[in-house]
Every structure is written in C-alpha cells, then in structure tokens.
Amino acid sequence: MKPWLPTNAGLRQLIRYAVIGLLNNLLGYLVYLLITWTGVDPKITISILYPIGIAIGFWGHSKYSFSYDGSGKSSLLRYLLVYIFGYLINFMMLFILSDKLGFPHQAVQALAIFAVAAILFVLLKLFVFPPTKNNKASSP
C-alpha cells in the first residue's frame, strides 16, 4: 500500500477513482471546449468524446481504481451499460439546462462532469466492479 493512501479500502477506491476521473475529464473537457469553440454543437461534441473517455476510463478504473480481477467481458458489458446511462444524464442536462433554460453550455458541462461522476462511482463500485473472491479482503 502507498503510504499516502488512507487505510480504509473504500476511501482508497474513491481517491483512485477521482485521480483517474480528474485526469480523464480534465483532458476531455479541454478538448470539449476546443471543439465547441470551433462551432460544433455541444451535444455532438459529447457524442464524439464520450466513447473515447469510456475506453480510457475502463482500463484505468478496472485496473487502478477498483483493482478488479473478475471477468473482463462481463465487467465491460456492465461498464458500457452504466456509461450509456451516464451519457443520457449528461445529454439531458445539456438539453434541459442549456438548450431549454439558456444556461451557458460550458457551465452545464462542468457541472455534469461532477454530477455524473458521483453517480458513476456508486454504480462502478457496486455493479460493474463488485468485490470478487480474490479481492474481498481489500474491500470495505
């Protein structure tokens, strides 16, 4: 165990999830701002960037955040389902808050990153990468 990580396994997972998520989303958000600055619709932009972030996130979260050693195929399917759900939340936030209510899409997308991340952490921990027989000792 790294000396700077807390001893509580759930808190360690949350910290690792946050590190992977912050790096992935910071880069994604900067690319989002660049693409929308060129005039591409925000919803089209997230539709292009979301699959890229999903691919990067799956590897990082399965190996680093949750140290998952279960079936890769079944966890990938569950991961995709959870991220489709996250995408729909993100899309609807942009549609309702930006398109219908007039809030700036940049602010809505920044809010969506954190709102969706909180929901995804719970779903990843409980549904996508649940503790297996081999890693039950490292779970809370």
C-alpha positions in Angstrom: 0.0 0.0 0.0 1.2 3.5 -0.8 2.0 5.4 2.5 -0.1 8.4 1.4 -3.3 6.4 0.8 -5.7 6.1 3.7 -6.2 2.7 5.3 -10.0 2.5 4.5 -10.4 0.5 1.3 -13.5 2.3 0.1 -11.8 5.7 0.6 -8.8 4.5 -1.3 -11.0 3.4 -4.2 -12.7 6.8 -4.1 -9.4 8.6 -4.2 -8.1 6.5 -7.1 -11.4 6.9 -8.9 -11.1 10.7 -8.5 -7.5 10.7 -9.8 -8.4 8.7 -12.9 -11.6 10.7 -13.4 -10.0 14.1 -13.0 -7.2 13.3 -15.5 -9.6 11.8 -18.0 -12.3 14.5 -17.6 -9.8 17.5 -17.5 -8.4 16.4 -20.8 -11.8 15.6 -22.2 -13.2 19.0 -21.0 -10.4 20.9 -22.6 -10.9 19.1 -25.9 -14.7 19.7 -25.5 -14.1 23.5 -25.1 -11.7 23.5 -28.1 -14.2 21.6 -30.4 -17.2 23.7 -29.3 -15.2 26.8 -29.8 -14.9 25.9 -33.4 -18.7 25.9 -33.7 -19.6 22.2 -33.2 -22.8 21.6 -31.3 -22.1 20.7 -27.6 -24.3 17.5 -27.8 -22.5 16.3 -31.0 -19.2 17.0 -29.2 -20.0 14.9 -26.2 -21.3 12.2 -28.5 -17.8 12.1 -30.1 -15.8 12.4 -27.0 -17.8 10.2 -24.7 -16.7 6.8 -26.3 -13.1 7.9 -26.1 -13.4 8.7 -22.4 -15.2 5.4 -21.8 -12.3 3.4 -23.3 -9.7 5.2 -21.3 -11.7 5.0 -18.1 -12.5 1.3 -18.3 -8.9 0.4 -18.2 -8.0 2.9 -15.5 -10.9 2.1 -13.3 -10.8 -1.7 -13.6 -7.1 -2.0 -13.0 -6.3 1.0 -10.8 -9.4 2.4 -9.1 -11.1 -0.9 -8.2 -8.3 -3.5 -8.7 -10.9 -5.7 -10.3 -9.9 -9.3 -11.0 -13.2 -10.7 -12.2 -14.4 -11.4 -15.7 -13.3 -8.7 -18.2 -16.1 -9.5 -20.6 -19.0 -9.2 -18.2 -17.5 -6.2 -16.4 -17.0 -4.5 -19.8 -20.7 -5.1 -20.7 -21.8 -3.7 -17.3 -19.4 -0.8 -17.7 -20.9 0.1 -21.1 -24.4 0.0 -19.7 -23.5 2.2 -16.8 -21.8 4.7 -19.1 -24.7 4.8 -21.5 -26.8 5.7 -18.5 -24.2 8.4 -17.6 -24.2 9.7 -21.2 -28.0 10.0 -21.2 -27.9 12.0 -17.9 -25.2 14.3 -19.4 -27.1 14.7 -22.7 -30.3 15.6 -20.8 -28.5 18.1 -18.6 -27.2 19.9 -21.6 -30.6 19.7 -23.4 -32.6 20.9 -20.4 -30.3 23.3 -18.7 -28.6 24.8 -21.8 -31.0 24.4 -24.7 -34.2 24.9 -22.8 -33.3 27.1 -19.9 -30.5 29.1 -21.5 -27.6 28.4 -19.1 -24.1 28.5 -20.8 -23.2 25.0 -22.1 -19.7 25.4 -20.7 -21.0 25.7 -17.1 -23.6 23.0 -17.6 -20.9 20.6 -18.9 -18.6 21.4 -16.0 -21.5 20.7 -13.6 -22.4 17.5 -15.5 -18.9 16.1 -15.1 -19.2 16.1 -11.3 -22.8 15.1 -11.1 -22.4 12.1 -13.5 -19.1 11.2 -11.8 -20.8 10.8 -8.4 -23.5 8.5 -9.9 -20.9 6.5 -11.8 -18.7 5.9 -8.8 -21.5 4.2 -6.9 -22.6 2.2 -9.9 -19.0 1.1 -10.8 -18.3 0.1 -7.2 -21.5 -1.9 -6.6 -22.5 -3.1 -10.1 -19.5 -3.1 -12.5 -16.5 -3.9 -10.3 -18.0 -5.6 -7.2 -15.6 -7.4 -4.9 -14.7 -10.9 -6.1 -13.5 -13.8 -4.0 -9.9 -12.8 -4.7 -10.2 -9.2 -3.7 -12.8 -9.3 -0.9 -10.1 -8.6 1.6 -9.3 -5.3 0.0 -12.9 -4.1 0.0 -14.5 -2.2 3.0 
